[in-house]
Each structure stands twice: as C-alpha cells, then as structure tokens.
Amino acid sequence: MKATCSTCNTQADKSSYWAPTMYYQSPEGKLSAYPLGNVRVYYQYPVGALDIQPFPTGFAMIAGDTTRRTFDPSNTENRAMMYVCLDSSGAASGTTNEFPRKACPGGIQAQIRFPSCWNGYSVTSSDYKSHVAFPLNSYDGDICPDGFPHRMPQLMYEFIWLTGTQPYHGEGTYVLSNGDTTGYALHGDFASGWDPNVLASAMNQCGFDQSWGEVYGCAPLREYIDSKAQSGCKIETEVVTEDVGLKGSINMLLGNNPIVLSMSSSSSSLLTTMSSSAAVKVEVSTQPLNIPASRYLKRRDTVSTNIESTADDWDLLGCFTQGTNGPVLTERITRDDSKLTISACLNFCSSFKFAALFDGDSCFCGNTIKNGGGNPVCATFCDARCSGDDTEICGGDMALSLYMYIPLH
C-alpha cells in the first residue's frame, strides 16, 4: 500500500480492511445506514509455531461470498461468518450464522474469519480466494490442506453496527449493502499494507504475554503509534460525493442492488458451541491469559463509540473461566456485596493489575492469574446483573468478567 498514513492505531499497518455496510430498512422500504460503533481486527496464530509467515507484499484475499443466500453447516467458510446480538446492557444474547431474528438494542457484532493457509507463491488470484484455504479441522484450525502448506496468521474482523437506533420489525429489517436480508452474504476484503518484516517481528515478540496483543504492549509496533497521524489521516484521492444513507434515508441501495426477502424458517443456523480460541464478550473478543495454544496480535481500526474500557485506565478483557482449584485472583476478595458495581470493583482493585467480577456480587483482585482459570468462554456465560446496578454485567455463576489495569496517562 502506498498510503502516507493510516487510521489504524499503529502507523506500521497501512492495510485495507473492508466489509459491507449494514442498513436499516423501514416497513415503507426506506433505507438508512446503521452507525458503525467499533471495528477491530485480530491477527491470531499458535504459540511456538515458527512456520507462521507474515503476509507478503501485495497480498490480498476475500473471505465470504456476496452472492450466498443459504447456509451449509458442512462448509467451513459458511461457519466462519457469524453475528452476535447484543442486548441493551451490551451483553451477548445469541450467536448465529444469519442475521439475528430479533431486536439487538446493544448492536450487532459481525464477525468475519479469513483463511489461514496459503499456497506460498501467489499474493492474490483472480477470485481473491484460490490462493488460500481454510484449515481442514476448523475455520480456526491448524491442519492445512494439500496445496496450501504455508500457514499465515488468521484474520478476524469485528464490526459492531448500532442497531438499537432503529426499531426491529421482523424479516427485512437488517439489510447488507449488497441487498442481502439473510446475513449469509457477509464477507470481508483484505489488502495487506504491512512491511512483512515489521509484522513478522510483532508476531514473534507479541501476543503471548499479559499485554494481550495490544499494540501498546508490542515493542515492534509501539514505536509506530501516532494518535495525531491516525486521527488526521484523510483520503488523498478524489472522493465521489454520493448519498449513501448515513445522514438520512435513501430509496435504494448503491448500484441499485435489489433487496430480496429470502429468509425461511428452516434456514436458521443457531450456533450452540464456540471455539475456545474465539470467545466473544460484548464489544471485544478475548484471549486466554495462560495462552495455552494461541498468540494474538490485536489492533483497533476505526473507533467511534462503545470503547471496551468502562473506567479510566481499565480494559475489559472479556468473559473467562473461574479457577478449577479456587479463585483466579486471590490477593483481595469481597463476596456477597449487595451494592457491587463495575466501578466499585475496579476501585476496590485499584492497586492490582487484574480485577474480576463474579456471580453478580463478588469481586476479586490480584496481579497473577492462579488456580487454572483464565480461559475464554462464550460471552453468554457472563450474564449476572451487578447487585448494585442491574444495567451492568458482573460475571456469571460459572464465569468472570475480567479487567486489566492499563495506565492511559
């Protein structure tokens, strides 16, 4: 990429990340784009796998299919596209491979996972797919098929669309910009703008410690952090001025893409399980603190609202398992607190690195994860309302809402 700046949180990454816009369609057929709340991109790769290669210069690929309107559970790429419905508190209230069939007042998180196996010689292909493949054992697996012997980091996009801004009225409420009302046509484009050497250094040194793969904790990328360049980065070429439904309603989608109501009651594909390497918690995916299998390099693309911090200097890491032999944090504990809130727990743990909320009324503090806990679980396990504020989530009866202290000043 020849860009002189990047809207990413490290100027070392000048890649292009794209997914279709999600629109609200009114009962009268008017269309307006949902506000985009948050975008994150994760680079995921196994610990100790020295064969993981950075994307070469000029590399590009697509995941998903803009023409797809059905779901095949045996198709790996079909399963790699999914949606998380967020309730009014921001907690996950269901994960599907199609659009949620209900209101999602906290937003819809669209997740797109890319192939991680490469043929080793083509930086792209005519369909932007033939040079890559998904692993054989899962979309986030580790066994590459014949002809694709080279492993790359797996990209995972997270786009949060703020669907609570408009009322849900049934089938056809949610529409992708390609005219799809099922959600199956979710797809993502990636064009690498990395210096391969910088990305390789980041993968070799970062993502497997308690910096959690955040850019600020990764020495090879930290030197490229420039918030002024990030916020001031503008498109330098001519931009076509066209009403795309961001500030009001429009009568048709761009390109006159037809809208087809094709969701049938038999096409539902509710997910009942999730891989432990791709757990979801509210606005942010999570990684295991003990990192038994994977390194993660996480970077935030464009951000407008719904930042994961709920208090200054604390970062919500996600929903995690409690310890198998006792609490995961043991330095300071309060239980059966009838007035527990997130901020109260974080203040209680102000002198420690980690804070965890459990079962709505318990708070744990510590500097080290102990007793075999700290593995990510699906966000639905964290469903306990805080005893002091029922609009907040304070873990679950078998899981923790885990926070990490990261000074911002």
C-alpha positions, -999 to +999 in steps of 0.1 A: +000+000+000+013+035-009-006+054+017+013+080+037-008+075+069-032+050+085-064+052+105-052+022+124-037+026+159-002+018+146+011+036+115+030+004+106-003-010+094-015+006+062-037-023+052-072-021+039-100-038+058-135-038+044-169-053+050-204-044+036-224-018+054-255-029+073-287-009+066-320-005+084-350-010+061-382+006+073-416-010+067-421+015+039-389+004+022-367+034+031-330+027+038-306+042+063-271+030+072-267+019+108-240+039+127-207+019+130-198+016+166-165-001+166-141-021+143-114-044+154-091-067+136-073-096+153-042-115+140-043-149+155-016-175+155-004-205+175+023-203+202+056-219+191+045-223+155+076-209+138+062-217+104+037-189+106+045-164+078+037-127+076+016-116+046+039-109+017+040-075+000+009-071-023-011-099-006-049-097-009-078-120-003-116-122+003-135-143+029-172-150+024-194-147-007-215-117-016-239-140-036-246-165-009-282-167+005-282-201+021-262-219+049-243-252+046-232-264+080-206-286+064-189-256+046-161-241+067-163-207+051-201-206+058-194-213+095-167-186+096-192-158+091-214-150+122-233-124+142-235-117+179-267-100+191-261-076+219-288-067+244-294-033+260-266-038+286-241-048+259-241-085+268-243-111+241-278-126+237-272-151+209-247-160+182-259-171+147-246-175+112-275-155+098-290-121+109-305-123+144-342-127+142-349-102+169-341-067+181-305-062+192-306-029+212-269-030+221-259-036+184-250-065+161-214-076+161-205-091+127-175-115+127-156-125+097-128-151+098-103-154+069-084-185+056-050-190+072-034-215+047-015-202+016-001-218-015+032-200-009+036-183-043+005-162-053-001-130-035-036-129-049-058-147-075-085-138-100-112-146-075-091-134-045-097-169-029-080-196-049-045-189-035-057-195+001-077-221+020-092-227+054-077-254+077-091-289+074-101-293+111-120-260+116-121-224+104-096-217+132-078-250+130-041-258+124-041-285+097-037-271+062-049-290+031-027-303+003-015-275-020-016-249+008+013-258+030+022-223+043+004-210+074-004-174+079-020-155+109-057-158+108-075-125+104-107-120+123-128-088+117-153-075+143-177-048+131-203-035+156-234-019+140-255+002+164-288-014+155-306+000+186-310+032+168-340+019+148-369-004+157-369-041+147-400-051+127-392-086+115-377-101+084-361-074+062-352-050+090-315-058+086-300-055+051-265-056+038-254-031+012-254-059-014-292-064-009-290-095+013-316-098+041-304-132+053-270-121+065-254-151+048-237-128+022-214-113+049-179-111+035-146-092+040-118-079+018-082-076+029-053-060+012-021-061+032-002-028+037+023-042+062+061-043+059+064-081+062+095-077+084+076-055+109+047-079+110+070-109+115+088-091+144+054-083+160+042-119+157+075-133+171+075-110+201+039-101+210+006-115+218+016-143+242+021-124+274-002-103+295-001-073+271-028-093+254-015-085+219-025-048+223-004-026+201+008-005+231+023-037+246+042-047+215+076-032+211+079-036+173+046-017+168+047+007+197+072+030+180+047+035+152+018+047+175+009+082+164-026+093+175-023+126+157-015+109+124-043+084+130-070+109+136-057+133+109-054+106+082-075+116+051-081+101+017-058+119-007-075+110-040-108+123-053-138+111-034-172+107-052-199+126-034-230+103-031-258+099-006-252+065+010-278+068+038-255+080+066-274+112+074-309+103+063-329+077+044-325+067+007-348+050-016-325+023-030-291+008-023-260+019-041-257+003-075-295-003-074-288-036-057-321-054-054-334-064-019-348-099-017-366-112+013-355-148+012-350-159+049-371-190+056-379-206+089-360-237+081-327-218+074-319-209+110-284-219+120-280-210+157-246-218+170-246-239+201-208-240+207-178-217+200-141-225+198-122-215+229-098-196+207-125-172+195-146-164+226-168-133+224-176-108+252-197-078+244-176-054+223-143-073+223-131-108+216-109-124+243-078-145+246-067-169+273-045-154+300-024-186+302-022-186+264-020-224+260-025-226+223-025-192+205-008-159+203-029-129+194-020-096+179-049-072+182-053-038+166-082-015+165-091+000+132-117+029+133-134+036+166-163+059+173-182+046+204-186+015+226-149+015+237-143-015+259-130+005+289-157+012+314-134+032+338-103+052+333-072+030+329-091-003+330-096-025+299-124-052+297-107-084+286-139-105+283-156-135+298-133-161+314-134-193+334-132-193+372-103-213+387-106-250+390-089-251+424-101-218+438-104-181+427-082-169+398-073-138+417-066-142+454-048-111+467-080-093+477-116-105+477-150-093+486-181-116+484-219-112+488-217-075+482-253-062+478-241-030+462-215-042+438-210-023+405-182-025+379-167+008+391-168-003+427-149-034+420-123-016+399-118+009+427-115-019+452-088-034+430-070-001+423-036-013+435-037-045+414-032-055+378-064-075+374-100-073+386-127-099+382-164-098+389-182-130+397-219-141+401-232-105+404-219-098+439-182-108+442-150-090+433-115-105+431-082-086+428-047-098+420-015-094+400-013-131+388-039-155+374-040-186+395-057-220+401-061-230+365-085-203+354-083-175+329-096-193+298-121-176+275-157-187+272-187-176+252-200-142+264-233-158+273-217-173+304-213-138+318-250-130+323-252-120+360-265-085+367-245-065+392-262-064+426-257-027+428-267-018+392-288-042+372-279-024+340-243-038+343-229-073+339-208-087+368-197-121+355-218-152+358-224-181+382-196-200+364-176-173+347-158-140+354-159-105+338-121-099+337-105-064+336-068-054+333-053-022+346-036-003+317-025+032+325-036+057+299-017+086+312 
